[in-house]
Amino acid sequence: MTTIDSSKTEDRSHLLVEKDQNKQTVTLPPKKVMASKLAAAAAAAKAAQAAAAEAEAAQAAQAQSQPVVETEKKSGESTKTDVSSTKRRLSSSVENPREKKISREKAPIVKPGKSITHSDRIVQAEISQYRPYFTETDADSPGQSAPTTKEKNLRVVLEYPGSIEPENFLLLKPVLKNTTGRSNEEEEEDKDEYNPITDLMRTCEFIYDCYLLPGEQQKLLGNQSHGIMRNLTKYRNRRSSAGFSQAVKDFNKVMRRLKAEGVISKNAKAMCHPNYDLACHILFQVYSRTVARQSDALNNYQAFSNNVYGEINPILVKDFISKTGVNSKSVFMDLGCGIGNVVLQVAAQTGCEAYGIEIMETPCKFAKRQLKEYAARMKAWRLPTGKIHFRHGDFLDVAANDLYATLKRSDVLLVNNYAFDAATNQALAQLFLDLKEGTRIISLKSFVPKHHKINQRTLNMPESILRVEEFEYYSEAVSWTNNGGHYYIATVDRGRLAPYFEEMYGH
Ligand SMILES: C[S@@+](CC[C@H](N)C(=O)[O-])C[C@H]1O[C@@H](n2cnc3c(N)ncnc32)[C@H](O)[C@@H]1O
């Protein structure tokens, strides 16, 4: 199990949903890192470092390099408001036997805040897909001449609210694979791919909106009409490298001052938990640095099995949180957590204790990888992580996975059982007999048949202790379809059995 708990110390892209023809799947383009690409990336990294030293030598020197792919001993081998656009994957089915192996290792406590994976590492790993966006001069007609070395290696660092090293950004734009190699003007920007400039801009906007109070504090950075915030947008639009780099430096200067004065930590404390939009941005940062490049690996599951992979999108998770009232004191569990997105979002938005269990090795490995990055990033954003645990194992074997006691004290369970077979849903329902009164179970298929009636014969069935409400979700809420649908929240309510027991046994 991988666990983090920073609750005691200080205080979670465009998921381009590309549907296949039968509207069952969402796919990301393959992101295989070839040895030659890595060599090219390493060379580019070297050159880029020289440019970085020129740009902001002192800060860049502090910044530590992080491998894009973290290794995990155990597993044996990871617009601002437009969250629907975070890149996500789904399924195309491949024959692959259901994994039965259960990992029982005692997982280490992951110390939060080790180090973030810097943005430039992601870009360097796919450097052949990136091209200069900025030009050296404040040109009216960029891209007319071949890019200079400086343009190719343009780098800035960005101060975060937390006491960590600034993040390195290599300021390039992603280009579509089928247009690479054409002339500069013909190479089309890949709107689905990680864009470091957009990430940086949104990060600045979130810092501005969430960590500075309107009035005197925000005035230091101006707004979209004047000052540093304006310059960021203006020089980004003009593609002026000098102007943009200076605007980022100015932004950092103000941030360092406000951090030194204790303003940022005070405002972060008052914020307590990130709002939905900020949580989504942080989770996008986490996903893009840990899973995005290898998301194709999530397509390895047996067709029409319980392991069909699909995700609930952040907008619906937000709905779950408000409907079930998860808060910092709650215990939340995702049975079949996949890569852990829901667990991380719920923990980020509420600070609750959150658990995920997943039977498939690859998604579980990604979940653990995301958790490490999440812990580091939440520290960078000066936010509490919540207490999070991921297990690799079978949710029907909760006891063997040390989760039985946790299940019994859970306040909210999520079971994305859209693709689960009837036997699995029935076995899950048996587990619910052990839940405490009032536990809420969110599911995509109801555990209680529509015409279920409580009577002497059904009195002892799990369905009889569940009071179910049906809700609607709308387009973009789940990754496997653009259409809306229904979800269910069942509440454990043994009180409804009282009249039947009274009838049978008197008082
Ligand atoms: C549709 S995905 C849901 C992922 C995530 N909960 C979400 O909603 O975004 C269902 C996941 O349940 C996992 N799963 C299926 N049977 C399981 C079992 N017996 N124990 C643990 N996980 C299981 C699958 O491997 C798959 O990753």
The ligand as an ORCA input file, in Angstrom:
! r2SCAN-3c Opt
* xyz 0 1
  C     -14.330      1.677    -14.573
  S     -12.846      1.657    -13.661
  C     -13.122      2.936    -12.475
  C     -11.907      3.767    -12.100
  C     -12.245      4.872    -11.093
  N     -12.882      4.362     -9.925
  C     -13.148      5.921    -11.706
  O     -14.352      5.816    -11.537
  O     -12.669      6.871    -12.337
  C     -13.172      0.193    -12.682
  C     -11.914     -0.350    -12.070
  O     -12.279     -1.396    -11.156
  C     -11.233     -2.343    -11.179
  N     -11.711     -3.616    -10.611
  C     -12.552     -4.520    -11.174
  N     -12.729     -5.578    -10.346
  C     -11.993     -5.332     -9.241
  C     -11.762     -6.053     -8.036
  N     -12.331     -7.228     -7.821
  N     -10.960     -5.502     -7.106
  C     -10.369     -4.302     -7.321
  N     -10.544     -3.582     -8.443
  C     -11.329     -4.076     -9.400
  C     -10.897     -2.429    -12.648
  O      -9.625     -3.008    -12.856
  C     -10.981     -0.961    -13.081
  O      -9.738     -0.323    -13.000
*
